[in-house]
Amino acid sequence: MNYRNGRDVLPPSLLKELQKYIEGELIYIPKKSSERVGWGVNSGTRQMIERRNNEIYDLHCNGHSVEALTKTYHLSVESIRKVIFKKRAEREADAVNQNLSARR
């Protein structure tokens, strides 16, 4: 994220108005809601976590214990369990949707 001097980008009247509320500090001005991108989309973090969570679930299904996965992925037992439960629910929902599509 680049920081820009308000003096360079704001009209003087708006700059004076903003200085009534905040002066000499950093302020974040969010994008319009219709232009916002989801968390982790631009950086690739969301995709990386999705891949990691799929790996965790697949390893668990192939016999790896929760305790072993906590050591491998440096996550708490509760975090590993949340991933497993969430992935199980997602895959069960996908299976139901595929069955419904196949019947049509």
N, CA, C and O of each residue as an XYZ file, in Angstrom:
416
protein
N       0.861     -1.162      0.000
C       0.000      0.000      0.000
C       0.904      1.220      0.000
O       1.849      1.303      0.785
N       0.612      2.160     -0.878
C       1.379      3.394     -0.955
C       0.692      4.491     -0.158
O      -0.531      4.626     -0.181
N       1.498      5.268      0.543
C       0.971      6.404      1.288
C       1.225      7.661      0.490
O       2.302      7.841     -0.079
N       0.233      8.529      0.450
C       0.355      9.770     -0.305
C       0.024     10.934      0.605
O      -0.816     10.814      1.498
N       0.667     12.034      0.386
C       0.441     13.236      1.169
C      -0.901     13.840      0.775
O      -1.161     14.087     -0.403
N      -1.748     14.073      1.768
C      -3.061     14.659      1.503
C      -2.972     15.989      0.779
O      -3.857     16.336     -0.003
N      -1.909     16.734      1.035
C      -1.711     18.030      0.378
C      -1.593     17.865     -1.132
O      -1.940     18.769     -1.892
N      -1.093     16.683     -1.568
C      -0.882     16.445     -2.997
C      -2.127     15.930     -3.706
O      -2.222     16.036     -4.929
N      -3.086     15.372     -2.965
C      -4.211     14.716     -3.637
C      -5.584     15.279     -3.270
O      -6.564     14.997     -3.960
N      -5.675     16.065     -2.206
C      -6.973     16.571     -1.762
C      -7.117     18.062     -2.041
O      -6.137     18.805     -1.984
N      -8.325     18.495     -2.339
C      -8.550     19.935     -2.460
C      -8.309     20.599     -1.094
O      -8.590     19.992     -0.061
N      -7.800     21.818     -1.078
C      -7.484     22.482      0.191
C      -8.650     22.529      1.179
O      -8.442     22.379      2.383
N      -9.856     22.733      0.691
C     -11.002     22.812      1.602
C     -11.260     21.456      2.291
O     -11.592     21.417      3.476
N     -11.109     20.368      1.560
C     -11.304     19.039      2.142
C     -10.179     18.716      3.117
O     -10.417     18.118      4.166
N      -8.966     19.104      2.777
C      -7.833     18.881      3.668
C      -8.046     19.600      5.000
O      -7.784     19.029      6.058
N      -8.518     20.847      4.956
C      -8.792     21.600      6.193
C      -9.882     20.916      7.015
O      -9.785     20.852      8.240
N     -10.909     20.410      6.353
C     -11.999     19.735      7.051
C     -11.489     18.455      7.724
O     -11.838     18.185      8.873
N     -10.682     17.678      7.031
C     -10.127     16.457      7.608
C      -9.221     16.764      8.796
O      -9.180     16.002      9.761
N      -8.504     17.869      8.728
C      -7.589     18.235      9.812
C      -8.331     18.572     11.104
O      -7.729     18.588     12.177
N      -9.616     18.837     11.009
C     -10.415     19.059     12.220
C     -10.554     17.752     13.013
O     -10.701     17.780     14.235
N     -10.506     16.612     12.319
C     -10.739     15.313     12.940
C      -9.450     14.533     13.189
O      -9.323     13.825     14.189
N      -8.514     14.668     12.282
C      -7.263     13.914     12.394
C      -6.171     14.747     11.752
O      -6.336     15.285     10.657
N      -5.041     14.844     12.462
C      -3.960     15.674     11.955
C      -2.621     15.006     12.258
O      -2.353     14.626     13.398
N      -1.793     14.866     11.239
C      -0.466     14.309     11.419
C      -0.441     12.809     11.658
O       0.578     12.274     12.094
N      -1.546     12.116     11.381
C      -1.611     10.662     11.554
C      -1.955     10.015     10.227
O      -2.419     10.675      9.297
N      -1.720      8.714     10.154
C      -2.087      7.976      8.953
C      -3.559      7.615      9.019
O      -4.086      7.292     10.083
N      -4.210      7.674      7.879
C      -5.624      7.300      7.799
C      -5.810      6.455      6.543
O      -5.270      6.770      5.482
N      -6.571      5.393      6.677
C      -6.859      4.526      5.547
C      -8.209      4.919      4.981
O      -9.185      5.038      5.722
N      -8.272      5.119      3.690
C      -9.537      5.426      3.024
C      -9.882      4.207      2.169
O      -9.220      3.944      1.166
N     -10.918      3.464      2.565
C     -11.244      2.224      1.847
C     -11.812      2.498      0.463
O     -12.336      3.576      0.182
N     -11.692      1.500     -0.383
C     -12.290      1.569     -1.711
C     -13.800      1.537     -1.561
O     -14.325      1.149     -0.517
N     -14.480      1.943     -2.600
C     -15.933      1.809     -2.610
C     -16.263      0.331     -2.483
O     -15.541     -0.513     -3.013
N     -17.346      0.011     -1.787
C     -17.658     -1.393     -1.490
C     -17.794     -2.241     -2.748
O     -17.479     -3.431     -2.716
N     -18.248     -1.669     -3.842
C     -18.420     -2.446     -5.072
C     -17.078     -2.796     -5.710
O     -17.017     -3.671     -6.573
N     -16.009     -2.127     -5.297
C     -14.695     -2.366     -5.884
C     -13.796     -3.195     -4.973
O     -12.660     -3.502     -5.337
N     -14.285     -3.555     -3.811
C     -13.439     -4.267     -2.851
C     -13.205     -5.704     -3.279
O     -14.097     -6.372     -3.803
N     -12.011     -6.151     -3.048
C     -11.625     -7.526     -3.334
C     -11.592     -8.267     -2.006
O     -11.237     -7.682     -0.983
N     -11.950     -9.522     -2.006
C     -11.958    -10.306     -0.782
C     -10.582    -10.445     -0.155
O      -9.557    -10.283     -0.818
N     -10.581    -10.748      1.138
C      -9.328    -10.897      1.870
C      -8.463    -11.976      1.230
O      -8.944    -13.070      0.933
N      -7.195    -11.667      1.019
C      -6.233    -12.639      0.536
C      -6.292    -12.959     -0.942
O      -5.513    -13.781     -1.424
N      -7.200    -12.329     -1.677
C      -7.342    -12.651     -3.099
C      -6.145    -12.139     -3.886
O      -5.544    -12.897     -4.647
N      -5.789    -10.880     -3.723
C      -4.687    -10.297     -4.491
C      -3.342    -10.887     -4.119
O      -2.494    -11.078     -4.990
N      -3.129    -11.175     -2.863
C      -1.827    -11.661     -2.405
C      -1.642    -13.160     -2.637
O      -0.517    -13.656     -2.589
N      -2.717    -13.876     -2.885
C      -2.633    -15.319     -3.063
C      -2.738    -16.093     -1.759
O      -2.677    -17.323     -1.755
N      -2.896    -15.373     -0.649
C      -2.965    -16.025      0.662
C      -4.180    -16.926      0.766
O      -4.096    -18.021      1.323
N      -5.299    -16.483      0.240
C      -6.522    -17.292      0.306
C      -6.328    -18.636     -0.394
O      -6.724    -19.676      0.132
N      -5.721    -18.614     -1.575
C      -5.495    -19.846     -2.321
C      -4.497    -20.745     -1.589
O      -4.659    -21.965     -1.567
N      -3.462    -20.140     -0.988
C      -2.469    -20.910     -0.260
C      -3.104    -21.635      0.930
O      -2.817    -22.809      1.165
N      -3.966    -20.940      1.678
C      -4.633    -21.546      2.825
C      -5.603    -22.631      2.367
O      -5.730    -23.667      3.019
N      -6.279    -22.401      1.262
C      -7.203    -23.405      0.728
C      -6.449    -24.685      0.358
O      -6.910    -25.787      0.654
N      -5.285    -24.538     -0.291
C      -4.457    -25.700     -0.628
C      -3.995    -26.420      0.634
O      -4.059    -27.646      0.723
N      -3.530    -25.643      1.608
C      -3.068    -26.229      2.874
C      -4.192    -26.994      3.555
O      -3.984    -28.109      4.032
N      -5.383    -26.402      3.605
C      -6.513    -27.059      4.264
C      -6.924    -28.339      3.544
O      -7.303    -29.319      4.186
N      -6.852    -28.335      2.213
C      -7.142    -29.560      1.463
C      -6.112    -30.643      1.779
O      -6.456    -31.816      1.926
N      -4.843    -30.235      1.882
C      -3.794    -31.194      2.248
C      -4.056    -31.779      3.631
O      -3.944    -32.989      3.828
N      -4.402    -30.924      4.587
C      -4.675    -31.388      5.949
C      -5.802    -32.413      5.935
O      -5.687    -33.474      6.549
N      -6.881    -32.102      5.243
C      -8.023    -33.017      5.206
C      -7.652    -34.340      4.533
O      -7.994    -35.414      5.027
N      -6.948    -34.250      3.399
C      -6.559    -35.470      2.690
C      -5.634    -36.336      3.541
O      -5.795    -37.556      3.585
N      -4.670    -35.717      4.215
C      -3.768    -36.477      5.079
C      -4.536    -37.134      6.225
O      -4.270    -38.283      6.581
N      -5.482    -36.405      6.796
C      -6.282    -36.968      7.876
C      -7.097    -38.170      7.370
O      -7.194    -39.191      8.052
N      -7.668    -38.042      6.197
C      -8.438    -39.150      5.617
C      -7.549    -40.353      5.318
O      -8.020    -41.490      5.282
N      -6.264    -40.095      5.104
C      -5.321    -41.184      4.819
C      -4.629    -41.703      6.073
O      -3.622    -42.406      5.983
N      -5.169    -41.355      7.250
C      -4.686    -41.972      8.474
C      -3.780    -41.149      9.363
O      -3.384    -41.625     10.428
N      -3.434    -39.934      8.971
C      -2.588    -39.103      9.827
C      -3.411    -38.596     11.009
O      -4.558    -38.178     10.848
N      -2.818    -38.639     12.179
C      -3.532    -38.192     13.376
C      -3.561    -36.667     13.455
O      -2.744    -35.979     12.843
N      -4.512    -36.166     14.217
C      -4.617    -34.723     14.433
C      -3.332    -34.212     15.069
O      -2.842    -33.144     14.701
N      -2.786    -34.957     16.010
C      -1.564    -34.542     16.699
C      -0.391    -34.435     15.731
O       0.406    -33.502     15.823
N      -0.283    -35.384     14.804
C       0.795    -35.333     13.811
C       0.619    -34.119     12.896
O       1.596    -33.464     12.532
N      -0.626    -33.824     12.529
C      -0.887    -32.679     11.658
C      -0.577    -31.355     12.364
O      -0.144    -30.396     11.725
N      -0.799    -31.305     13.679
C      -0.473    -30.070     14.411
C       1.021    -29.793     14.347
O       1.434    -28.639     14.238
N       1.829    -30.838     14.412
C       3.282    -30.661     14.346
C       3.732    -30.301     12.934
O       4.630    -29.478     12.755
N       3.121    -30.906     11.950
C       3.496    -30.651     10.558
C       3.140    -29.226     10.135
O       3.940    -28.549      9.491
N       1.942    -28.776     10.498
C       1.446    -27.478     10.025
C       1.546    -26.365     11.062
O       1.151    -25.230     10.797
N       2.074    -26.688     12.244
C       2.260    -25.688     13.309
C       0.951    -24.971     13.645
O       0.915    -23.750     13.801
N      -0.117    -25.754     13.753
C      -1.432    -25.245     14.127
C      -1.886    -25.948     15.400
O      -1.373    -27.014     15.740
N      -2.834    -25.364     16.094
C      -3.365    -25.981     17.306
C      -4.269    -27.157     16.945
O      -4.728    -27.284     15.810
N      -4.509    -28.006     17.927
C      -5.418    -29.137     17.740
C      -6.780    -28.622     17.294
O      -7.390    -29.167     16.374
N      -7.251    -27.568     17.952
C      -8.568    -27.015     17.608
C      -8.606    -26.497     16.165
O      -9.606    -26.682     15.471
N      -7.540    -25.860     15.715
C      -7.499    -25.362     14.330
C      -7.530    -26.513     13.327
O      -8.231    -26.447     12.318
N      -6.773    -27.558     13.608
C      -6.769    -28.722     12.716
C      -8.168    -29.344     12.669
O      -8.655    -29.698     11.596
N      -8.810    -29.475     13.827
C     -10.162    -30.049     13.859
C     -11.152    -29.190     13.078
O     -12.008    -29.721     12.370
N     -11.042    -27.876     13.199
C     -11.930    -26.986     12.447
C     -11.758    -27.193     10.951
O     -12.739    -27.252     10.209
N     -10.509    -27.303     10.508
C     -10.246    -27.531      9.090
C     -10.882    -28.841      8.639
O     -11.534    -28.890      7.595
N     -10.695    -29.893      9.417
C     -11.232    -31.215      9.060
C     -12.755    -31.177      8.993
O     -13.342    -31.676      8.032
N     -13.400    -30.595      9.998
C     -14.860    -30.534     10.003
C     -15.390    -29.701      8.842
O     -16.378    -30.069      8.206
N     -14.733    -28.582      8.570
C     -15.183    -27.713      7.482
C     -15.028    -28.410      6.132
O     -15.943    -28.388      5.309
N     -13.871    -29.026      5.907
C     -13.633    -29.709      4.631
C     -14.576    -30.898      4.453
O     -15.067    -31.150      3.353
N     -14.822    -31.624      5.538
C     -15.753    -32.757      5.465
C     -17.143    -32.257      5.036
O     -17.780    -32.847      4.163
N     -17.597    -31.176      5.653
C     -18.910    -30.621      5.323
C     -18.955    -30.135      3.876
O     -19.940    -30.357      3.171
N     -17.886    -29.472      3.438
C     -17.835    -28.987      2.053
C     -17.900    -30.138      1.064
O     -18.641    -30.080      0.083
N     -17.129    -31.176      1.320
C     -17.090    -32.304      0.384
C     -18.393    -33.094      0.392
O     -18.820    -33.600     -0.646
N     -19.027    -33.201      1.560
C     -20.333    -33.865      1.614
C     -21.368    -33.063      0.840
O     -22.195    -33.636      0.131
N     -21.327    -31.739      0.973
C     -22.257    -30.880      0.231
C     -22.007    -30.997     -1.269
O     -22.952    -31.038     -2.057
N     -20.734    -31.051     -1.666
C     -20.411    -31.219     -3.088
C     -20.948    -32.543     -3.620
O     -21.461    -32.605     -4.737
N     -20.830    -33.598     -2.823
C     -21.321    -34.915     -3.246
C     -22.836    -34.889     -3.429
O     -23.361    -35.451     -4.390
N     -23.532    -34.237     -2.508
C     -24.995    -34.131     -2.616
C     -25.364    -33.356     -3.873
O     -26.268    -33.757     -4.607
N     -24.676    -32.254     -4.124
C     -24.962    -31.448     -5.320
C     -24.685    -32.218     -6.598
O     -25.429    -32.085     -7.569
N     -23.626    -33.024     -6.618
C     -23.321    -33.831     -7.797
C     -24.399    -34.881     -8.025
O     -24.786    -35.139     -9.165
N     -24.885    -35.488     -6.945
C     -25.960    -36.483     -7.072
C     -27.234    -35.849     -7.610
O     -27.919    -36.425     -8.456
N     -27.542    -34.664     -7.112
C     -28.737    -33.965     -7.595
C     -28.595    -33.603     -9.067
O     -29.556    -33.721     -9.827
N     -27.417    -33.166     -9.475
C     -27.180    -32.817    -10.880
C     -27.262    -34.040    -11.765
O     -27.773    -33.958    -12.881
N     -26.774    -35.165    -11.295
C     -26.780    -36.390    -12.083
C     -28.199    -36.915    -12.297
O     -28.470    -37.563    -13.308
N     -29.090    -36.648    -11.374
C     -30.471    -37.132    -11.483
C     -31.300    -36.322    -12.475
O     -32.354    -36.776    -12.921
N     -30.838    -35.153    -12.812
C     -31.621    -34.279    -13.725
C     -31.484    -34.665    -15.129
O     -32.075    -34.033    -16.004
